[in-house]
Amino acid sequence: MKNSELKEYLDTFHADAEVSVIIANPKERKRYPLKDYHGVTDLGKPVFLLEVGKPENLEEEKDADIPGQMEIGDIPGVMP
């Protein structure tokens, strides 16, 4: 993804909207909770460092109640 593409995407949301991150391995049905995040500024390009926790099963009940949740296959280009 280019910086311009990220900016264009973010511009479709309100400036004060919360940003969410989902880190998952759909083939293994695992997700990784986000523990902390950092913006790295000394690499000459935008870099986000995401610290994740231990893998959790995607099938856990707490995933079923996420408002607006959709199937990963609903996202073009993500899953066949």
C-alpha positions in Angstrom: 0.0 0.0 0.0 1.3 3.4 -0.9 1.1 6.4 1.5 -1.3 8.1 -0.9 -3.6 5.1 -0.9 -3.7 5.0 2.9 -4.5 8.7 3.1 -7.3 8.4 0.5 -8.7 5.5 2.5 -8.5 7.3 5.9 -10.1 10.4 4.3 -13.3 8.5 3.9 -13.8 8.5 7.7 -14.3 11.3 10.2 -11.0 12.8 11.4 -11.8 11.8 15.0 -12.9 8.2 14.2 -11.3 5.4 16.1 -8.9 3.2 14.1 -9.3 -0.6 14.6 -6.8 -3.3 13.7 -7.6 -6.9 13.2 -4.6 -9.2 13.1 -5.6 -12.7 12.0 -4.6 -15.9 10.3 -7.9 -16.9 8.6 -6.5 -20.2 7.3 -5.7 -21.3 10.9 -8.8 -19.6 12.3 -6.6 -17.6 14.7 -6.5 -13.9 15.7 -3.9 -12.0 17.7 -5.0 -9.4 20.2 -3.3 -6.0 19.7 -1.2 -5.2 22.9 0.5 -2.0 21.7 1.4 -0.1 18.6 4.0 2.3 17.5 4.6 4.6 14.5 8.2 4.2 13.4 9.6 7.5 12.1 13.2 6.9 11.2 12.9 4.5 8.3 12.2 6.9 5.6 8.7 5.6 5.0 5.6 5.1 7.1 5.9 2.0 9.3 3.6 0.7 12.0 4.9 -1.7 14.6 2.1 -3.8 16.1 2.8 -5.8 19.3 0.4 -8.8 19.5 -0.5 -11.3 22.2 -1.0 -15.0 22.1 -3.2 -16.4 19.3 -6.9 -16.9 20.1 -9.5 -18.9 18.2 -11.7 -17.0 15.8 -14.6 -19.2 16.7 -14.7 -17.9 20.3 -18.2 -16.6 21.3 -16.9 -13.0 21.9 -16.3 -12.7 18.1 -20.0 -13.2 17.4 -21.2 -10.0 18.9 -19.0 -7.5 17.1 -21.4 -4.8 15.6 -21.1 -4.7 11.8 -19.0 -7.9 11.7 -18.8 -9.5 8.3 -17.3 -12.6 6.9 -13.6 -12.3 5.8 -14.7 -13.6 2.4 -16.9 -10.5 2.0 -13.7 -8.5 1.4 -12.6 -8.6 -2.2 -9.1 -9.9 -2.7 -8.7 -11.3 0.8 -10.0 -14.8 0.6 -10.9 -16.9 -2.5 
